[in-house]
Amino acid sequence: MRMSCNTDLQKRCTEAGLKMTGQRKTIIQVLESSEDHPSVETVFERAKAIDDSISIATVYRTLSLLQELDLILKHEFKETFSRFEANMEHHHHLIDLDTGEVIEFQNEELEKLKEKIANDLGFDLVDHQLELYGRKIKKN
């Protein structure tokens, strides 16, 4: 299970004024316990294993609402489907093109370089998103 410095997602939902139904709590539980970046279908499968009354429509609506409230992040990762995550800490992604694995990383040198680039171009960096795509280096 992912450990995060963030306040848990359910608490953030309550603070945002979101009504916490049993099905929403289950979906949130699935998101918080995910170590990957699950698709809608994956969230649905995992939630359905906990509460078989959950429909795919409920998962779609809940994920959409959580995203609109900026409580989760939605990623495309050059795929035909979206993936979601509850980790709101600043980080970047490296996507393995062969396996689809998404690796989260942070790098202070990179953060300084991004600030320098924006500053050199006459800007204050307000927001950004970095996704790297690659294949594992084959070792001989």
The first five atom37 places (N, CA, C, CB, O) and aatype in JSON, in Angstrom:
{
  "aatype": [12, 1, 12, 15, 4, 2, 16, 3, 10, 5, 11, 1, 4, 16, 6, 0, 7, 10, 11, 12, 16, 7, 5, 1, 11, 16, 9, 9, 5, 19, 10, 6, 15, 15, 6, 3, 8, 14, 15, 19, 6, 16, 19, 13, 6, 1, 0, 11, 0, 9, 3, 3, 15, 9, 15, 9, 0, 16, 19, 18, 1, 16, 10, 15, 10, 10, 5, 6, 10, 3, 10, 9, 10, 11, 8, 6, 13, 11, 6, 16, 13, 15, 1, 13, 6, 0, 2, 12, 6, 8, 8, 8, 8, 10, 9, 3, 10, 3, 16, 7, 6, 19, 9, 6, 13, 5, 2, 6, 6, 10, 6, 11, 10, 11, 6, 11, 9, 0, 2, 3, 10, 7, 13, 3, 10, 19, 3, 8, 5, 10, 6, 10, 18, 7, 1, 11, 9, 11, 11, 2],
  "atom_mask": [
    [1, 1, 1, 1, 1],
    [1, 1, 1, 1, 1],
    [1, 1, 1, 1, 1],
    [1, 1, 1, 1, 1],
    [1, 1, 1, 1, 1],
    [1, 1, 1, 1, 1],
    [1, 1, 1, 1, 1],
    [1, 1, 1, 1, 1],
    [1, 1, 1, 1, 1],
    [1, 1, 1, 1, 1],
    [1, 1, 1, 1, 1],
    [1, 1, 1, 1, 1],
    [1, 1, 1, 1, 1],
    [1, 1, 1, 1, 1],
    [1, 1, 1, 1, 1],
    [1, 1, 1, 1, 1],
    [1, 1, 1, 0, 1],
    [1, 1, 1, 1, 1],
    [1, 1, 1, 1, 1],
    [1, 1, 1, 1, 1],
    [1, 1, 1, 1, 1],
    [1, 1, 1, 0, 1],
    [1, 1, 1, 1, 1],
    [1, 1, 1, 1, 1],
    [1, 1, 1, 1, 1],
    [1, 1, 1, 1, 1],
    [1, 1, 1, 1, 1],
    [1, 1, 1, 1, 1],
    [1, 1, 1, 1, 1],
    [1, 1, 1, 1, 1],
    [1, 1, 1, 1, 1],
    [1, 1, 1, 1, 1],
    [1, 1, 1, 1, 1],
    [1, 1, 1, 1, 1],
    [1, 1, 1, 1, 1],
    [1, 1, 1, 1, 1],
    [1, 1, 1, 1, 1],
    [1, 1, 1, 1, 1],
    [1, 1, 1, 1, 1],
    [1, 1, 1, 1, 1],
    [1, 1, 1, 1, 1],
    [1, 1, 1, 1, 1],
    [1, 1, 1, 1, 1],
    [1, 1, 1, 1, 1],
    [1, 1, 1, 1, 1],
    [1, 1, 1, 1, 1],
    [1, 1, 1, 1, 1],
    [1, 1, 1, 1, 1],
    [1, 1, 1, 1, 1],
    [1, 1, 1, 1, 1],
    [1, 1, 1, 1, 1],
    [1, 1, 1, 1, 1],
    [1, 1, 1, 1, 1],
    [1, 1, 1, 1, 1],
    [1, 1, 1, 1, 1],
    [1, 1, 1, 1, 1],
    [1, 1, 1, 1, 1],
    [1, 1, 1, 1, 1],
    [1, 1, 1, 1, 1],
    [1, 1, 1, 1, 1],
    [1, 1, 1, 1, 1],
    [1, 1, 1, 1, 1],
    [1, 1, 1, 1, 1],
    [1, 1, 1, 1, 1],
    [1, 1, 1, 1, 1],
    [1, 1, 1, 1, 1],
    [1, 1, 1, 1, 1],
    [1, 1, 1, 1, 1],
    [1, 1, 1, 1, 1],
    [1, 1, 1, 1, 1],
    [1, 1, 1, 1, 1],
    [1, 1, 1, 1, 1],
    [1, 1, 1, 1, 1],
    [1, 1, 1, 1, 1],
    [1, 1, 1, 1, 1],
    [1, 1, 1, 1, 1],
    [1, 1, 1, 1, 1],
    [1, 1, 1, 1, 1],
    [1, 1, 1, 1, 1],
    [1, 1, 1, 1, 1],
    [1, 1, 1, 1, 1],
    [1, 1, 1, 1, 1],
    [1, 1, 1, 1, 1],
    [1, 1, 1, 1, 1],
    [1, 1, 1, 1, 1],
    [1, 1, 1, 1, 1],
    [1, 1, 1, 1, 1],
    [1, 1, 1, 1, 1],
    [1, 1, 1, 1, 1],
    [1, 1, 1, 1, 1],
    [1, 1, 1, 1, 1],
    [1, 1, 1, 1, 1],
    [1, 1, 1, 1, 1],
    [1, 1, 1, 1, 1],
    [1, 1, 1, 1, 1],
    [1, 1, 1, 1, 1],
    [1, 1, 1, 1, 1],
    [1, 1, 1, 1, 1],
    [1, 1, 1, 1, 1],
    [1, 1, 1, 0, 1],
    [1, 1, 1, 1, 1],
    [1, 1, 1, 1, 1],
    [1, 1, 1, 1, 1],
    [1, 1, 1, 1, 1],
    [1, 1, 1, 1, 1],
    [1, 1, 1, 1, 1],
    [1, 1, 1, 1, 1],
    [1, 1, 1, 1, 1],
    [1, 1, 1, 1, 1],
    [1, 1, 1, 1, 1],
    [1, 1, 1, 1, 1],
    [1, 1, 1, 1, 1],
    [1, 1, 1, 1, 1],
    [1, 1, 1, 1, 1],
    [1, 1, 1, 1, 1],
    [1, 1, 1, 1, 1],
    [1, 1, 1, 1, 1],
    [1, 1, 1, 1, 1],
    [1, 1, 1, 1, 1],
    [1, 1, 1, 1, 1],
    [1, 1, 1, 1, 1],
    [1, 1, 1, 0, 1],
    [1, 1, 1, 1, 1],
    [1, 1, 1, 1, 1],
    [1, 1, 1, 1, 1],
    [1, 1, 1, 1, 1],
    [1, 1, 1, 1, 1],
    [1, 1, 1, 1, 1],
    [1, 1, 1, 1, 1],
    [1, 1, 1, 1, 1],
    [1, 1, 1, 1, 1],
    [1, 1, 1, 1, 1],
    [1, 1, 1, 1, 1],
    [1, 1, 1, 0, 1],
    [1, 1, 1, 1, 1],
    [1, 1, 1, 1, 1],
    [1, 1, 1, 1, 1],
    [1, 1, 1, 1, 1],
    [1, 1, 1, 1, 1],
    [1, 1, 1, 1, 1]
  ],
  "atom_positions": [
    [[0.85, -1.19, 0.0], [0.0, 0.0, 0.0], [0.89, 1.24, 0.0], [-0.96, 0.0, 1.23], [1.9, 1.28, 0.71]],
    [[0.53, 2.24, -0.78], [1.3, 3.47, -0.88], [1.2, 4.26, 0.41], [0.82, 4.32, -2.08], [0.11, 4.44, 0.97]],
    [[2.33, 4.73, 0.88], [2.35, 5.61, 2.05], [2.53, 7.03, 1.52], [3.49, 5.22, 3.07], [3.37, 7.26, 0.65]],
    [[1.77, 7.95, 2.02], [1.81, 9.3, 1.49], [1.8, 10.31, 2.63], [0.63, 9.55, 0.55], [1.24, 10.07, 3.7]],
    [[2.43, 11.45, 2.38], [2.41, 12.54, 3.34], [1.09, 13.3, 3.25], [3.61, 13.5, 3.1], [0.8, 14.15, 4.1]],
    [[0.29, 13.01, 2.22], [-0.98, 13.7, 2.04], [-1.97, 13.32, 3.13], [-1.56, 13.38, 0.67], [-1.88, 12.26, 3.74]],
    [[-2.92, 14.22, 3.36], [-4.09, 13.86, 4.15], [-4.81, 12.81, 3.34], [-5.02, 15.11, 4.47], [-4.79, 12.86, 2.11]],
    [[-5.44, 11.85, 3.98], [-6.07, 10.79, 3.2], [-7.2, 11.35, 2.34], [-6.6, 9.69, 4.13], [-7.81, 12.37, 2.65]],
    [[-7.46, 10.65, 1.26], [-8.41, 11.12, 0.25], [-9.81, 11.28, 0.81], [-8.43, 10.17, -0.93], [-10.5, 12.24, 0.48]],
    [[-10.24, 10.35, 1.65], [-11.59, 10.45, 2.21], [-11.75, 11.73, 3.02], [-11.9, 9.23, 3.08], [-12.79, 12.39, 2.95]],
    [[-10.74, 12.09, 3.79], [-10.81, 13.32, 4.58], [-10.87, 14.54, 3.66], [-9.58, 13.42, 5.53], [-11.62, 15.48, 3.91]],
    [[-10.07, 14.52, 2.59], [-10.09, 15.64, 1.64], [-11.44, 15.76, 0.96], [-8.98, 15.48, 0.59], [-11.91, 16.86, 0.68]],
    [[-12.07, 14.62, 0.68], [-13.42, 14.63, 0.08], [-14.43, 15.26, 1.03], [-13.87, 13.18, -0.29], [-15.24, 16.09, 0.63]],
    [[-14.38, 14.85, 2.29], [-15.29, 15.4, 3.29], [-15.09, 16.9, 3.43], [-15.09, 14.7, 4.66], [-16.05, 17.66, 3.5]],
    [[-13.82, 17.32, 3.47], [-13.5, 18.75, 3.58], [-14.0, 19.53, 2.37], [-12.0, 18.95, 3.74], [-14.33, 20.71, 2.48]],
    [[-14.06, 18.87, 1.21], [-14.56, 19.52, -0.01], [-16.08, 19.53, -0.07], [-14.0, 18.82, -1.25], [-16.67, 20.06, -1.02]],
    [[-16.73, 18.93, 0.96], [-18.18, 18.92, 1.02], [-18.84, 17.8, 0.26], [0.0, 0.0, 0.0], [-20.05, 17.83, 0.01]],
    [[-18.07, 16.8, -0.11], [-18.6, 15.67, -0.87], [-19.31, 14.7, 0.06], [-17.48, 14.96, -1.65], [-18.76, 14.3, 1.09]],
    [[-20.53, 14.32, -0.3], [-21.28, 13.34, 0.48], [-20.58, 11.98, 0.34], [-22.78, 13.25, 0.01], [-20.3, 11.54, -0.77]],
    [[-20.3, 11.34, 1.47], [-19.55, 10.1, 1.45], [-20.47, 8.89, 1.57], [-18.52, 10.09, 2.58], [-20.77, 8.42, 2.67]],
    [[-20.92, 8.39, 0.41], [-21.74, 7.19, 0.39], [-20.83, 5.97, 0.57], [-22.55, 7.08, -0.94], [-19.61, 6.08, 0.45]],
    [[-21.42, 4.85, 0.85], [-20.64, 3.62, 0.99], [-19.88, 3.26, -0.27], [0.0, 0.0, 0.0], [-18.73, 2.84, -0.2]],
    [[-20.53, 3.44, -1.43], [-19.86, 3.12, -2.69], [-18.7, 4.08, -2.97], [-20.86, 3.17, -3.84], [-17.65, 3.65, -3.46]],
    [[-18.89, 5.35, -2.67], [-17.78, 6.31, -2.85], [-16.62, 5.95, -1.93], [-18.26, 7.76, -2.57], [-15.46, 6.02, -2.33]],
    [[-16.94, 5.57, -0.69], [-15.88, 5.17, 0.24], [-15.11, 3.98, -0.29], [-16.47, 4.84, 1.62], [-13.89, 3.92, -0.15]],
    [[-15.79, 3.05, -0.91], [-15.12, 1.87, -1.49], [-14.21, 2.28, -2.63], [-16.15, 0.84, -1.99], [-13.07, 1.83, -2.71]],
    [[-14.7, 3.14, -3.52], [-13.89, 3.61, -4.65], [-12.67, 4.37, -4.14], [-14.73, 4.51, -5.58], [-11.57, 4.21, -4.67]],
    [[-12.86, 5.2, -3.13], [-11.75, 5.95, -2.54], [-10.74, 5.0, -1.9], [-12.28, 6.97, -1.49], [-9.53, 5.2, -2.02]],
    [[-11.24, 3.98, -1.24], [-10.36, 2.97, -0.64], [-9.5, 2.31, -1.72], [-11.2, 1.89, 0.12], [-8.3, 2.09, -1.52]],
    [[-10.11, 1.99, -2.85], [-9.38, 1.38, -3.96], [-8.29, 2.33, -4.45], [-10.35, 1.01, -5.11], [-7.15, 1.91, -4.66]],
    [[-8.63, 3.59, -4.63], [-7.64, 4.57, -5.1], [-6.5, 4.74, -4.12], [-8.31, 5.92, -5.35], [-5.33, 4.78, -4.51]],
    [[-6.83, 4.84, -2.83], [-5.79, 5.05, -1.82], [-4.86, 3.86, -1.68], [-6.43, 5.36, -0.49], [-3.68, 4.03, -1.37]],
    [[-5.36, 2.66, -1.9], [-4.54, 1.47, -1.72], [-3.8, 1.06, -3.0], [-5.4, 0.32, -1.25], [-3.0, 0.13, -2.98]],
    [[-4.07, 1.76, -4.1], [-3.44, 1.41, -5.38], [-1.99, 1.86, -5.4], [-4.19, 2.04, -6.54], [-1.67, 3.01, -5.12]],
    [[-1.13, 0.92, -5.74], [0.28, 1.26, -5.92], [0.58, 1.55, -7.38], [1.18, 0.13, -5.41], [1.69, 1.97, -7.73]],
    [[-0.41, 1.32, -8.23], [-0.28, 1.62, -9.65], [-1.15, 2.83, -9.98], [-0.67, 0.39, -10.51], [-1.61, 3.53, -9.08]],
    [[-1.38, 3.06, -11.23], [-2.23, 4.15, -11.7], [-3.38, 3.48, -12.45], [-1.43, 5.18, -12.63], [-3.32, 3.34, -13.67]],
    [[-4.42, 3.08, -11.73], [-5.46, 2.24, -12.34], [-6.37, 2.99, -13.31], [-6.3, 1.63, -11.27], [-6.62, 4.19, -13.17]],
    [[-6.85, 2.24, -14.3], [-7.85, 2.75, -15.24], [-9.21, 2.67, -14.57], [-7.84, 1.94, -16.58], [-9.35, 2.11, -13.48]],
    [[-10.22, 3.24, -15.22], [-11.6, 3.16, -14.72], [-11.98, 1.69, -14.54], [-12.59, 3.88, -15.68], [-12.56, 1.31, -13.52]],
    [[-11.66, 0.88, -15.54], [-12.03, -0.54, -15.5], [-11.35, -1.26, -14.34], [-11.67, -1.21, -16.82], [-11.95, -2.11, -13.69]],
    [[-10.09, -0.91, -14.08], [-9.37, -1.54, -12.97], [-9.95, -1.1, -11.64], [-7.88, -1.19, -13.03], [-10.11, -1.92, -10.73]],
    [[-10.26, 0.19, -11.51], [-10.9, 0.67, -10.28], [-12.23, -0.07, -10.09], [-11.13, 2.22, -10.33], [-12.55, -0.5, -8.98]],
    [[-12.99, -0.22, -11.17], [-14.28, -0.91, -11.11], [-14.1, -2.36, -10.64], [-14.97, -0.88, -12.48], [-14.81, -2.82, -9.74]],
    [[-13.15, -3.08, -11.24], [-12.92, -4.48, -10.86], [-12.55, -4.6, -9.38], [-11.81, -5.1, -11.74], [-13.06, -5.47, -8.68]],
    [[-11.66, -3.73, -8.93], [-11.21, -3.78, -7.53], [-12.34, -3.39, -6.57], [-10.0, -2.85, -7.32], [-12.5, -3.99, -5.51]],
    [[-13.12, -2.38, -6.95], [-14.24, -1.94, -6.1], [-15.33, -3.02, -6.07], [-14.82, -0.6, -6.62], [-15.91, -3.28, -5.01]],
    [[-15.6, -3.62, -7.2], [-16.64, -4.66, -7.29], [-16.26, -5.87, -6.43], [-16.84, -5.09, -8.77], [-17.14, -6.55, -5.91]],
    [[-14.97, -6.14, -6.29], [-14.52, -7.25, -5.44], [-14.82, -6.97, -3.97], [-13.01, -7.49, -5.64], [-14.97, -7.89, -3.17]],
    [[-14.92, -5.69, -3.61], [-15.23, -5.29, -2.23], [-16.74, -5.16, -2.04], [-14.54, -3.96, -1.88], [-17.28, -5.6, -1.03]],
    [[-17.41, -4.54, -3.03], [-18.85, -4.3, -2.96], [-19.45, -4.61, -4.32], [-19.18, -2.82, -2.52], [-19.34, -3.8, -5.24]],
    [[-20.07, -5.77, -4.45], [-20.56, -6.18, -5.78], [-21.77, -5.4, -6.28], [-20.91, -7.63, -5.74], [-22.27, -5.66, -7.37]],
    [[-22.25, -4.43, -5.48], [-23.37, -3.59, -5.95], [-22.88, -2.37, -6.73], [-24.22, -3.14, -4.76], [-23.7, -1.63, -7.29]],
    [[-21.58, -2.15, -6.78], [-21.03, -0.97, -7.49], [-21.11, -1.19, -8.99], [-19.56, -0.7, -7.06], [-20.74, -2.25, -9.5]],
    [[-21.59, -0.17, -9.7], [-21.67, -0.24, -11.16], [-20.52, 0.55, -11.78], [-23.03, 0.3, -11.67], [-19.91, 1.41, -11.13]],
    [[-20.23, 0.24, -13.03], [-19.19, 0.97, -13.75], [-19.58, 2.44, -13.87], [-18.96, 0.36, -15.16], [-18.71, 3.31, -13.85]],
    [[-20.88, 2.74, -14.0], [-21.35, 4.13, -14.1], [-21.03, 4.89, -12.81], [-22.88, 4.17, -14.38], [-20.65, 6.06, -12.86]],
    [[-21.18, 4.24, -11.67], [-20.85, 4.88, -10.38], [-19.36, 5.19, -10.31], [-21.27, 3.99, -9.19], [-18.96, 6.24, -9.82]],
    [[-18.55, 4.27, -10.8], [-17.1, 4.5, -10.81], [-16.77, 5.68, -11.71], [-16.34, 3.22, -11.28], [-16.01, 6.56, -11.32]],
    [[-17.33, 5.7, -12.93], [-17.09, 6.82, -13.85], [-17.5, 8.15, -13.2], [-17.87, 6.62, -15.18], [-16.73, 9.12, -13.22]],
    [[-18.7, 8.19, -12.63], [-19.19, 9.45, -12.03], [-18.31, 9.87, -10.86], [-20.65, 9.28, -11.56], [-17.99, 11.05, -10.73]],
    [[-17.94, 8.93, -10.02], [-17.14, 9.27, -8.84], [-15.76, 9.76, -9.25], [-17.01, 8.05, -7.92], [-15.29, 10.77, -8.72]],
    [[-15.1, 9.07, -10.17], [-13.77, 9.51, -10.62], [-13.84, 10.88, -11.27], [-13.16, 8.48, -11.6], [-12.97, 11.72, -11.05]],
    [[-14.87, 11.12, -12.07], [-15.06, 12.41, -12.72], [-15.25, 13.51, -11.68], [-16.27, 12.37, -13.67], [-14.65, 14.58, -11.78]],
    [[-16.07, 13.25, -10.68], [-16.31, 14.23, -9.62], [-15.04, 14.51, -8.83], [-17.43, 13.74, -8.69], [-14.72, 15.66, -8.54]],
    [[-14.32, 13.46, -8.47], [-13.08, 13.64, -7.71], [-12.05, 14.45, -8.51], [-12.48, 12.28, -7.31], [-11.31, 15.26, -7.95]],
    [[-12.02, 14.2, -9.8], [-11.1, 14.96, -10.66], [-11.53, 16.42, -10.75], [-11.03, 14.33, -12.06], [-10.69, 17.32, -10.66]],
    [[-12.81, 16.66, -10.94], [-13.32, 18.04, -11.02], [-13.0, 18.83, -9.76], [-14.83, 18.05, -11.27], [-12.74, 20.03, -9.82]],
    [[-13.01, 18.15, -8.61], [-12.72, 18.79, -7.33], [-11.21, 18.84, -7.03], [-13.44, 18.05, -6.2], [-10.8, 19.25, -5.94]],
    [[-10.4, 18.42, -8.0], [-8.93, 18.39, -7.85], [-8.49, 17.53, -6.67], [-8.39, 19.81, -7.68], [-7.54, 17.87, -5.96]],
    [[-9.19, 16.42, -6.45], [-8.86, 15.51, -5.36], [-8.07, 14.3, -5.86], [-10.12, 15.05, -4.66], [-7.42, 13.61, -5.07]],
    [[-8.12, 14.05, -7.17], [-7.31, 13.01, -7.8], [-6.78, 13.56, -9.12], [-8.14, 11.7, -8.02], [-7.27, 14.58, -9.62]],
    [[-5.8, 12.89, -9.67], [-5.23, 13.28, -10.95], [-5.61, 12.26, -12.01], [-3.7, 13.41, -10.85], [-5.68, 11.06, -11.76]],
    [[-5.85, 12.77, -13.2], [-6.16, 11.92, -14.36], [-5.0, 12.03, -15.34], [-7.53, 12.34, -15.03], [-4.54, 13.13, -15.64]],
    [[-4.54, 10.89, -15.83], [-3.42, 10.86, -16.78], [-3.83, 10.09, -18.03], [-2.17, 10.22, -16.14], [-4.62, 9.14, -17.96]],
    [[-3.3, 10.5, -19.16], [-3.56, 9.8, -20.42], [-2.4, 8.87, -20.77], [-3.8, 10.81, -21.55], [-2.63, 7.76, -21.26]],
    [[-1.16, 9.3, -20.55], [0.05, 8.51, -20.81], [0.08, 7.92, -22.22], [0.16, 7.39, -19.8], [0.52, 6.79, -22.4]],
    [[-0.37, 8.68, -23.2], [-0.36, 8.26, -24.61], [-1.02, 6.9, -24.82], [1.07, 8.21, -25.14], [-0.58, 6.11, -25.66]],
    [[-2.07, 6.64, -24.04], [-2.8, 5.39, -24.16], [-4.22, 5.7, -24.61], [-2.8, 4.61, -22.81], [-4.6, 6.86, -24.71]],
    [[-4.98, 4.68, -24.89], [-6.36, 4.87, -25.34], [-7.33, 4.96, -24.17], [-6.77, 3.73, -26.27], [-8.54, 5.03, -24.37]],
    [[-6.8, 4.95, -22.95], [-7.64, 5.03, -21.75], [-6.94, 5.92, -20.73], [-7.91, 3.62, -21.15], [-5.74, 6.17, -20.82]],
    [[-7.7, 6.39, -19.77], [-7.16, 7.25, -18.71], [-6.78, 6.41, -17.51], [-8.17, 8.33, -18.31], [-7.32, 5.33, -17.28]],
    [[-5.84, 6.93, -16.75], [-5.44, 6.32, -15.48], [-5.6, 7.39, -14.4], [-3.96, 5.77, -15.54], [-5.57, 8.59, -14.69]],
    [[-5.77, 6.94, -13.17], [-6.03, 7.86, -12.07], [-5.09, 7.6, -10.91], [-7.48, 7.73, -11.61], [-4.59, 6.49, -10.72]],
    [[-4.85, 8.67, -10.12], [-4.06, 8.5, -8.91], [-4.49, 9.51, -7.85], [-2.56, 8.66, -9.21], [-4.95, 10.61, -8.16]],
    [[-4.33, 9.09, -6.61], [-4.68, 9.94, -5.47], [-3.47, 10.64, -4.89], [-5.36, 9.11, -4.39], [-3.61, 11.5, -4.02]],
    [[-2.27, 10.3, -5.36], [-1.05, 10.91, -4.86], [-0.93, 12.33, -5.41], [0.21, 10.06, -5.25], [-0.6, 12.52, -6.58]],
    [[-1.21, 13.32, -4.56], [-1.2, 14.71, -5.0], [0.14, 15.39, -4.72], [-2.32, 15.48, -4.32], [0.3, 16.58, -5.0]],
    [[1.11, 14.64, -4.16], [2.45, 15.22, -3.96], [3.05, 15.48, -5.34], [3.36, 14.26, -3.11], [2.77, 14.76, -6.3]],
    [[3.89, 16.51, -5.42], [4.53, 16.82, -6.69], [5.49, 15.69, -7.06], [5.29, 18.17, -6.61], [6.38, 15.33, -6.29]],
    [[5.3, 15.14, -8.26], [6.18, 14.09, -8.75], [6.01, 13.99, -10.26], [5.87, 12.72, -8.07], [5.14, 14.64, -10.86]],
    [[6.86, 13.19, -10.86], [6.83, 12.99, -12.31], [6.66, 11.51, -12.6], [8.12, 13.54, -12.98], [6.68, 10.68, -11.69]],
    [[6.5, 11.19, -13.87], [6.26, 9.8, -14.26], [7.21, 9.37, -15.37], [4.82, 9.62, -14.7], [7.5, 10.13, -16.29]],
    [[7.68, 8.14, -15.27], [8.41, 7.47, -16.34], [7.57, 6.26, -16.71], [9.89, 7.06, -15.9], [7.3, 5.4, -15.88]],
    [[7.16, 6.2, -17.98], [6.27, 5.14, -18.44], [7.06, 4.17, -19.29], [5.08, 5.72, -19.23], [7.68, 4.55, -20.28]],
    [[7.04, 2.89, -18.89], [7.71, 1.83, -19.63], [6.82, 1.47, -20.82], [7.99, 0.56, -18.72], [5.71, 0.97, -20.64]],
    [[7.3, 1.74, -22.02], [6.49, 1.52, -23.22], [6.23, 0.04, -23.51], [7.18, 2.14, -24.4], [5.29, -0.29, -24.22]],
    [[7.06, -0.84, -22.96], [6.87, -2.27, -23.2], [5.84, -2.89, -22.26], [8.19, -3.0, -23.06], [5.06, -3.74, -22.66]],
    [[5.85, -2.45, -21.0], [4.97, -3.07, -20.0], [3.81, -2.19, -19.57], [5.77, -3.44, -18.79], [2.83, -2.69, -19.01]],
    [[3.9, -0.89, -19.83], [2.87, 0.04, -19.36], [3.07, 0.46, -17.91], [0.0, 0.0, 0.0], [2.29, 1.24, -17.38]],
    [[4.11, -0.07, -17.26], [4.38, 0.29, -15.86], [4.66, 1.79, -15.76], [5.57, -0.52, -15.3], [5.35, 2.36, -16.6]],
    [[4.11, 2.41, -14.73], [4.31, 3.83, -14.48], [5.14, 3.96, -13.21], [2.94, 4.6, -14.35], [4.75, 3.51, -12.14]],
    [[6.3, 4.59, -13.36], [7.22, 4.77, -12.23], [7.19, 6.23, -11.83], [8.68, 4.32, -12.6], [7.44, 7.12, -12.64]],
    [[6.88, 6.47, -10.56], [6.88, 7.84, -10.04], [8.28, 8.19, -9.56], [5.83, 8.01, -8.9], [8.98, 7.35, -8.99]],
    [[8.67, 9.46, -9.79], [9.97, 9.88, -9.29], [9.96, 11.37, -8.97], [11.07, 9.56, -10.3], [9.13, 12.13, -9.48]],
    [[10.9, 11.77, -8.13], [11.17, 13.17, -7.82], [12.65, 13.39, -8.01], [10.7, 13.55, -6.37], [13.45, 12.47, -7.79]],
    [[13.04, 14.61, -8.41], [14.45, 14.9, -8.63], [14.68, 16.39, -8.41], [14.89, 14.46, -10.07], [14.17, 17.23, -9.16]],
    [[15.44, 16.72, -7.39], [15.68, 18.13, -7.04], [16.45, 18.87, -8.13], [16.46, 18.23, -5.73], [16.16, 20.04, -8.4]],
    [[17.41, 18.22, -8.77], [18.17, 18.87, -9.85], [17.23, 19.25, -10.99], [19.29, 17.94, -10.38], [17.35, 20.34, -11.56]],
    [[16.3, 18.37, -11.3], [15.33, 18.64, -12.35], [14.43, 19.82, -11.98], [14.49, 17.4, -12.63], [14.12, 20.66, -12.82]],
    [[14.02, 19.87, -10.72], [13.17, 20.99, -10.26], [13.9, 22.32, -10.43], [12.76, 20.78, -8.78], [13.32, 23.3, -10.9]],
    [[15.16, 22.36, -10.05], [15.96, 23.59, -10.18], [16.14, 23.96, -11.65], [17.34, 23.41, -9.51], [16.06, 25.14, -12.01]],
    [[16.37, 22.96, -12.5], [16.56, 23.22, -13.92], [15.28, 23.79, -14.56], [16.98, 21.94, -14.65], [15.36, 24.71, -15.37]],
    [[14.13, 23.25, -14.2], [12.86, 23.75, -14.74], [12.64, 25.21, -14.33], [11.68, 22.89, -14.26], [12.22, 26.04, -15.15]],
    [[12.93, 25.52, -13.07], [12.81, 26.91, -12.6], [13.76, 27.82, -13.37], [13.09, 27.01, -11.08], [13.38, 28.92, -13.76]],
    [[14.99, 27.37, -13.58], [15.99, 28.17, -14.29], [15.56, 28.41, -15.74], [17.36, 27.47, -14.26], [15.68, 29.53, -16.24]],
    [[15.07, 27.39, -16.39], [14.63, 27.53, -17.78], [13.51, 28.57, -17.87], [14.15, 26.17, -18.35], [13.55, 29.47, -18.7]],
    [[12.51, 28.45, -17.01], [11.4, 29.41, -17.02], [11.91, 30.81, -16.74], [10.32, 29.01, -15.99], [11.52, 31.77, -17.41]],
    [[12.78, 30.94, -15.74], [13.32, 32.24, -15.37], [14.14, 32.84, -16.5], [14.19, 32.12, -14.12], [14.01, 34.03, -16.8]],
    [[14.98, 32.02, -17.14], [15.8, 32.5, -18.26], [14.93, 33.0, -19.41], [16.73, 31.4, -18.76], [15.34, 33.88, -20.17]],
    [[13.74, 32.44, -19.54], [12.82, 32.86, -20.59], [11.9, 33.99, -20.14], [11.99, 31.68, -21.06], [11.02, 34.43, -20.87]],
    [[12.13, 34.47, -18.89], [11.36, 35.6, -18.38], [10.03, 35.22, -17.75], [0.0, 0.0, 0.0], [9.1, 36.02, -17.75]],
    [[9.93, 34.0, -17.21], [8.67, 33.54, -16.62], [8.86, 33.04, -15.2], [8.06, 32.45, -17.47], [9.92, 32.55, -14.83]],
    [[7.79, 33.19, -14.41], [7.69, 32.48, -13.14], [6.97, 31.19, -13.44], [6.94, 33.34, -12.03], [5.88, 31.2, -14.01]],
    [[7.56, 30.07, -13.07], [6.95, 28.77, -13.32], [5.77, 28.59, -12.38], [7.99, 27.63, -13.15], [5.94, 28.61, -11.16]],
    [[4.59, 28.4, -12.93], [3.37, 28.28, -12.15], [2.96, 26.82, -12.02], [2.24, 29.1, -12.78], [2.55, 26.37, -10.95]],
    [[3.06, 26.08, -13.1], [2.66, 24.68, -13.09], [3.36, 23.97, -14.23], [1.11, 24.53, -13.21], [3.82, 24.6, -15.18]],
    [[3.44, 22.67, -14.14], [4.02, 21.87, -15.21], [3.7, 20.4, -14.96], [5.56, 22.09, -15.3], [3.26, 20.0, -13.89]],
    [[3.93, 19.63, -15.99], [3.71, 18.2, -15.92], [4.8, 17.55, -16.76], [2.27, 17.79, -16.42], [5.04, 17.96, -17.89]],
    [[5.45, 16.54, -16.21], [6.52, 15.87, -16.95], [6.24, 14.38, -17.0], [7.9, 16.15, -16.31], [6.05, 13.73, -15.97]],
    [[6.23, 13.86, -18.22], [6.08, 12.42, -18.44], [7.21, 11.99, -19.35], [4.68, 12.07, -19.06], [7.39, 12.54, -20.43]],
    [[7.97, 11.02, -18.9], [9.04, 10.45, -19.7], [8.59, 9.07, -20.18], [10.38, 10.36, -18.89], [7.96, 8.32, -19.43]],
    [[8.91, 8.73, -21.41], [8.55, 7.44, -21.98], [9.82, 6.73, -22.39], [7.57, 7.6, -23.18], [10.69, 7.34, -23.02]],
    [[9.94, 5.46, -22.05], [11.16, 4.74, -22.41], [11.0, 3.24, -22.36], [0.0, 0.0, 0.0], [9.94, 2.7, -22.04]],
    [[12.11, 2.6, -22.69], [12.21, 1.14, -22.63], [13.42, 0.8, -21.78], [12.32, 0.5, -24.07], [14.43, 1.51, -21.8]],
    [[13.32, -0.29, -21.03], [14.44, -0.7, -20.2], [15.65, -0.98, -21.08], [14.08, -1.95, -19.36], [15.52, -1.53, -22.17]],
    [[16.81, -0.58, -20.59], [18.06, -0.84, -21.3], [18.38, -2.32, -21.17], [19.23, 0.04, -20.75], [18.43, -2.86, -20.06]],
    [[18.6, -2.95, -22.3], [18.95, -4.38, -22.31], [20.41, -4.53, -21.9], [18.7, -5.02, -23.71], [21.31, -3.92, -22.5]],
    [[20.64, -5.34, -20.88], [22.01, -5.57, -20.4], [22.55, -6.83, -21.06], [22.06, -5.69, -18.84], [21.91, -7.88, -21.05]],
    [[23.73, -6.71, -21.63], [24.35, -7.86, -22.33], [25.14, -8.71, -21.4], [25.24, -7.4, -23.45], [25.72, -9.71, -21.82]]
  ]
}
